């Protein structure tokens, strides 16, 4: 009897003691910052409260972590509209700075500075534009060969010296690739990217050649205005086809208008002496000037459309630096048809 009574007396105390231990374990394992309940007899209710508070704390923590990401997405949506026009803005600013600076002051320095700016912008963003395997080889090649071509053309006034620099482009690109740490993955792809970037940078120095001659400088400034209108046309429409068509239309119409202005101010005969004098000699002078300026506008629009199709964002997204670089590429490549027209006329 005494043993049974002792068990009955000890049983409630042991159960109460185990209940207290469970309450303490639940309190210690709860979320930090939630205190243990004061009344051990109500252990079930505080456990539910702790679980609910724990879920709320986790939600607040996750929301706090996700807030910077949501902020960046919101700013990205806000900036997505102007970022679309970074390339066009770069091309237009370089062209207008060069043309207006030369017209107002007559100094070739504005042309040289515009080309140097374009080279720097392109060197900084070329990797983001073409996604080359390595950033620094293409940047080094663009800077070295581009600046060498600018110096050579500015000192001599002859684009032939730029072609000499062109011959060293592969060697400079190879040396830049040798500076990469081993293993040099995608070597051929990186090398070809650097060489192409160097070619574009060298071609841009033809703007300086045009500025070296008083006769050619008039065509240079007029062509810069046509470039601006062609770039504006290239922004119309949502597809690459629509952009290209409008670039050609705006280029041709602005070229035609430039030819009309040249005829009105009496510059038509001088333009004919500079460009295709033999071919256009059998056509009336006014018609020849209009045809020539329209062809030049079409060529400029075509170059801008091709660059946009090749490096544009119709099928992929590029970085901000890449968009700036695409604008610099347009500025440097549109000089090709202008220089060809003038150079053929000079040879004739």
ABEGO torsion letter per residue (X at the ends): XAAAAAAAAAAAAAAAAAAAAAAAAAAAABBBGBBBBABAAAAAAAAAAAAAAAAAAAAAAAAAAAAAAAAAAAAAAAAAAAAAAAAAAAAAAAAAAAAAAAAAAGBAAAAAAAAAAAAAAAAAAAAAAAGBABAAAAAAAAAAAAAAAAAAAAAAGBAAAAAAAAAAAAAAAAAAAAABBOBBBGAAAAAAAAAAAAAAAAAAAAAAAAAABAAAAAAAAAAAAAAAAAAAAAABEABAAAAAAAAAAAAAAAAAAAAAAAAAAGAAAAAAAABGAAAAAABBAAAAAAAAAAAAAAAAAAAAAAAAAAABAAABBBBAAAAAAAAAAAAAAAAAAAAAAAAAAAAX
